[in-house]
Amino acid sequence: MNRRHFLTAAAAAPFVHTSSKGATRRPNVVMFMTDDHGAWTLGTYGCGAAHTPNIDALASGGARFDRAFACTPVCSPSRMTWITGRVPSTHRVQDWLRPEDSFQANSRKWLDGHPTYSEHLAASGYKLGMCGKWHRGDDHLAQKGFDYWATIPGGGGPYKDQEFVVNGRKVQTKGFKTDRVTDFALDFLDGRRGKEDPFYLLVPYYAPHTPFEFQPDEYRKPFENSTFPCAPDTPAHPWQNRGLRAHHGNRASKHAYAALIRGVDQNVGRVVKRLEEMGVRDDTLIVFTADQGWNAGQHGVWGKGNGTWPFNMYEESIRVPLVWNHPRRIKPGQRMNAMVSSYDYFPTILDYVGVKAPADPKRVGRSYADFLRGRNPKWRNRLFFEYAYVRGLRTENVKLIQRIEKWPSEFYDLEADPGETKNLISGAAHKKQIDAMRAEIAGFFGKIGAPDIEAWQNTTHQQLTGYAAANPRN
């Protein structure tokens, strides 16, 4: 094999590192996940007022996906999809988990029976840590292959002086919650110094999710005179969630949201610095993403999928940042145009590190690892979405949002109307295309054993607060 062919083959192969003992090992992985965080908020995605230098550096030094989406625009079901590769109809979490379903005495074990990528990583020799928001049931317990566990049970809560559960014991902390999540992440990393086993560290920050009651001055200061040009002041949407309406167009809310993102960015920098100090940065893949997107004035909405009633799937609600950075393995400066979903992460991360998983007819994703290896695989840009009584299909240039009969559906021409301002669902000009897409949605969900959309409530047994609020007649 000549040098040129050798280098090509090496770039395409799963990453392995030769240790001092001569053995090969897989790469380490750090995955950052934020909460309620639209791609549009970051400097690398075009927001010049963002002040996110550490995340932007990861993007410029690696691959940024410009069309990455979450399958579901709300936290718990989205996080379930990220870790299982399954959609809500089959993992059976259709909305955010209330305390009784998430961490209290009768919390259900929502992940039971659903294979996770974390289990496959653990079985292949990875040591796993989870520091931050879980919100997938039994929040206080380490599970699904994780060895190190630091969390605050539930989905939110104040940002100051919080009590964590760390490896089974309660730990009262002082100061800013995002900083403390990172402290635990660094503790996990310090425990891996000199160890031969590869590690996978999941850091799901609570920020920039509400509440907005506290952000340290150092994170607020860059925005003292900002006009927040990336968060437009638009008339409120007629469907705006009334509980969030006070934030719409509110400068204080914009300031808090931006400061929380700034806090995440600074803490990402802390983790990267520790990897460098440990001498493992070149052996570590970093992935940065969010559980789902967010509107801060876009479409007249403040919020995500449940920022309106009925629920929405606007681009800002479902589009997420997605950055992959691995020195000397992923070419820097790449801008990936392939449309990828949260349900594609499961097969991709295992493919990238060279771990095989048994076939699963309920897992719907595809691996996009070949894009990261510099190849150009065949890829069909069609993504499916689901949130309770809403299902969707997005193609290169159109989007169909299908709701149960009591609420209107939507169809948008994303080329002519990227702002999704003109619903064309009733127009005769698109009827044939809409009918074909409805059939495609039905076929996709039917293939994985999901019921018809009108029977969506049969897919979960959780307490559905959001649905009750949106449908007071039930």
ABEGO torsion letter per residue (X at the ends): XBAAAAAAAAAABBBBBBBAAGBBBBBBBBBBBBBGBBAAABAAAGBAAAGBAAAAAAAAABBBBABBBBABABAAAAAAAAAAGBBAAAAGBABBBBAAAAABAABBBAABGBBBAAAAAAAAGBBBBBBEBAGAEGAABBBGGBABBBBBBEABEBABGBBBBBGGBBBBBBEBAAAAAAAAAAAAAAAABGBABBBBBBBBBAOABOBAABBBAAAAAAAAABAGAABBBBBBBAABBAAAAAABGBAAAAAAAAAAAAAAAAAAAAAAAAAAAAGAAAABBBBBBBABBBBBGBGGBBEBAAABOBBBABAAAABBBBBBBBBGABBBGBBBABBBBAAAAAAAAAAAAGBBBBBBAABABBBAAAAAAGBBBBBBBBBBBBBEABBBBBBAABBBBBBBAABBBBBBBAAABAAGABBAAABAAAAAAAAAAAAAAAAAAAAAGBBBAAAAAAABABBBAAAAAABAAX
